[in-house]
Amino acid sequence: MNNTIDFRLIRQLWMFLAVAEEEHFGRAAQRLNMSQPPLTEQIKVLEQSLKMQLFERSRRGTKLSPAGAAILPAVRQFADQTERLERVIREVASGQSGVLHVGAITSAMLDTIPPVLSYMREQHPRVTIFVREIDSVEAVPELEAGTLDLAFARLDGEIGNSISTLPLAEDRLAVALPMGHPLAELPRVRLQSLATEHLVMSARQVSPVYFDMLTSVCRSHGFTPRVLHEVRSVTSQIAYVSCGQGVALVPASIRKLAPANVVFRPLKEKLTVVTAALAWNAERHHPLVDAVVSWLKSRPRIGKLEP
């Protein structure tokens, strides 16, 4: 298969369309901003290339031949598509239109993503945005590979390479407990009280930064967490707690998603975690990414800290 674009043929088809619509070589040449002899010559070259006569010429003017009339609709469609392509390219270059591929962890889809989408649809109504659920660990590789333009994930600290991050939402850690658990009777729970408890944790393979941070916090308070289950998301942690499969350290605001048989208690220690951060590849210029980053930088963080 020949993948070379024949730009000469494209130019000749534009000339054919002008002559077909004007039904006069002189007027068509004027419309195309060229003199008539080169136009006449190019139409002859096109006819020779296609091995068909496209026009019937007479003293009364220029009319399409049956073959020319047969290809005219397809040439018009081609011209319309070319104009649309040129318009899209201009709009993408100016940030007015285009496609944005967004990856997000489940919790970010609930709180962080909706206001971003509302803003982009209001400011850039022609933008097409695809949102796909990801694990935090997928964010950096997919941004580097270019399969994602933006990622909303649990990322904190230096990521390195070409990836830039912006913390968006933060929250204080709380303990999710099954109803009837002895610690549920306390107004606040000391972190060290969890030393002998079975914990339900977000898996390290899903979010290494988050897992390592929680493990480090536990060790700094004198114990190594006894992890009974590693799950994919915060909502899964709550589900396991609801089934009596342990307790969980989770962002305090997640209590709004919990069933009635799960109790939340704040920690005595005020430990803050980044629950969502925006990440993008700073080495890949994308006007729509720039628009999102600029807007989010101008806003306060989305998450609210529990007292």
N, C-alpha and C positions, 0 to 999 in steps of 0.2 A: 504493500500500500504506500502511495506517495503522500507524505505528510507536508510537502512544501506548498505554501500558500501562493497561488498565482495572482499577485496583485495587479498585473496587467489585465487579466480577465475581469477582475472586480471593477477596474476603471472603465473597461469597455462596456460592461453591463450597465453602468451608470449612464454612459453615453447612449446606449440603445434605449434606455428608459426615457431619456430626454427627447430623443427624436420621435419615439412612439407617441409621447404625450403632446408634443408640439406639432407633429405631423409636418415638420418643415426643418430642413437642416440648418438654415440660417438662424431661425429663432432658437433652435436647440443649442447652436454654438454660442449664441449670445447668453443664453441661460447658464451655460457651462463656463463662461468667461474664457472662451478660446475662439480662434478663427475657424472658418468653415472647412477649408481644405484638410487640416489634420483630423477633424471630426469625421469627414467623409472617408478618409483613408483608414481610420481605426474601425469604422463600421465594416468596411470591406475586409479588413484583417479578421474581425470577429466572425463574419459570415464564412470566410475560408476555413477558420479554425473549427467552426461548428458544422461545416459542410452543408449549409442551408442558406437560402435567401431569406432575409428578414424583412426587407421592404420592397415595395413595388413603386418605382419612381416614374413620374410622368410630368408633363407640363402643368398639370392641375395640382401637383403637390406630391407628397410622400405618404403612402399608406402602408400599413402592416401587411405582410404576406400572410397566408394561412399559417405558416410555420412560426412567424413572428408573433401572431396573435395567440398561438398556442403556448408560447413560453412567457408571454407578458405577465400573466398573474403570478407566476413563480418569481419572476424578476422583481415585481413590485413587492412581494412578500420579503424577498431578500433585502431590498432597499429599506423596508420598514424595520426589519430586524437589525440591520446595520446602524440605523439611526438610534434605535433603542439602546444598542450596545454602547454607542458613543455617549448617550445621555447618562447611562449607568456609570460609565467610567468617570465622567465629569463629576457626578454626584458622589461617588465613592471617594474620589480625590478630595472633595470639599467636605466630606463627612456627612452629606445629606442623605445618603442611601447606602445600602450594602447589606452584608450578612455578618452576624456576630455569633460565634460559637462559645457558649458559656457552660462551664462545668461547675457543679455545686454539690456540697454535702447536703444530706437531707435536712438537717436543722437550719441551714442557711436558706433553703427553699421556703421555709415557713416564715422567717422574719426578715432576712437580709435582702433576698432577691426581689420580692414584690415591689418595693419602692424604686429600685433601680430600673426595673422593667417599665414601670409607669412613667418615670422620667424620660427614658429613651423613646418610648412610643409617643410621648407628647412633643418632644423636641425633634425627633427624627421619625415621622410617621411612616416613611417608606422602608425603614430598617426591618429586616427579618432576623429575629433572634431565636436561636435554638438553644434550649436549656437541657442539659443531660446530667443525671445523677452520677457523681463520682465519689471515690474514697479520697481522703486527703493525700494519701501517698501517690495518687495518680496525677495530682495537679502539676507538679514541676516537670515530669517527663513529657506530659502532653503539651504544656506550654512551650517547652523547648522544641518539640517535634512540629509544632504549628497546628496540631489538631484542635487545640483550644486557643481562643483569643483572651479569655478571662477565666479565672478560677476563684471560687469562693470556698475556702477550706480552712481547717485548723492548722495554721502555720504561724510560727513565732520565731523571732530571732533572725540571724543571718542565714539566708537560703543559699547564697553564693551564685556563681556564674552570671547569667544574664537576667535572672528572675528578680523582679522588684515586688515588694509586698507593702500593703497598707492595712494595719489592724482596723477592723470595722466595729466589732462587737466584743464586749468583754462582760464577764459576770463573776460573781463569787461562787466558790464551791460550796455545795451542800451535800447532805447525805440522804439518799433515798432508801427507806426502810420498809419492810413489810409491816402492815398494821399488826399491832400486838407485840412487836419487837421491844425488848426492854429499853433500848436507847430512844425509842419513840416517845417515852415518857419525859424525856429531858427537853428543856426549851432550846438548848444549844448542845452540840456534841463536840467533845474534844477529839481532835484527829487521832491521837494515840489510842483512843478507845476502840478504834477499828483494827488494832493490831492482831486480835484473835478472830476477827470476822472473815468470812469468805466473801471476796469482792467480785463483782461483775464489772469488767473493765472493757473499754473500747480497745479492740485488738491493735497490737503494735504494727502489724502488717497493713492496717487500714490507715492509721495516723501515728507514725513513729514519734513525732514531736510531742504530741499530746500524751501518749503512753509514757514516754520517758520523763516528761515533766511531772506526771502524777506519781510515778515510781520514785523519782528524786525527792518530791515533797514528803512522801511517807518515810523514806529513809532519813531525811533531815529531822523527822520527829521521832526517830528511835525504833522504827520497825520496817521490815520488808513486807510489802502487801502480799497476802495469801490469795492469789487470783484463782478463782474457781472456774469462771467462764470468761472467754474473750469473745466479744461480739462486734458487729459492724457499725453500730450507731448508738447514739444516746437513747433514742427511742427503744432500741433493743435492750439496753441496760434496764430501763424502766419495766419492760415486759418481763424480763427474768426476775427482777425483784418482786413483781406482782405474783409470780409463780412460786415465790418462796425459795429462790435459788441463790440467795445471798443479798448483800447490800451494795450500793454503788455511790461513788463520788461523781456528782454530776453538776452542771451549772444550775444555780438556784431557780432561774426563770423557767426551767423545764417542768416545774411543778404543774404548770397549766395543762400539760399533756398527760399527766398521771391519772390512772384510775383511782377509784375511791379507796382501794385497799393498799395504796402506797402512801406513806407518810414522808414528808420532807422536813428535815431539821437543819438549820444553818450550823456551820462550824464555828467554834469559839475563835479559832484563828481566822483572820480575814485574808483568805487566799484567793487571788484573782487569776482568772484564766482568759485567754483570748478564745472566744467561741467561733469567731469567723474573721478571716482576713481576705482581702482581695489580692490576687497575684496576677502578674502579667509579664510578658517577655519584653524587656526594655529595648532589645535589639531588633524587634520587628515592629516597624511603624504601622499603626492602624488608627486612622482618625477617630473611629468610634470608640476604641479603647481609650484614647486620649480624652475624649469627652466624658466617659464614665469616671475615669480616674480624677479628672479635674473637679467634677461635680461632687464626688464622694469626699475629696479632700476639703471641700468647702463646708461640709456638713459635720455636725457632732457625731460621735460614735452611736451606732444604732442600738447597741445593747444597753440595758440599764443595770446598774449595780444594786443588788439587794442589800438592805441595811443589815 
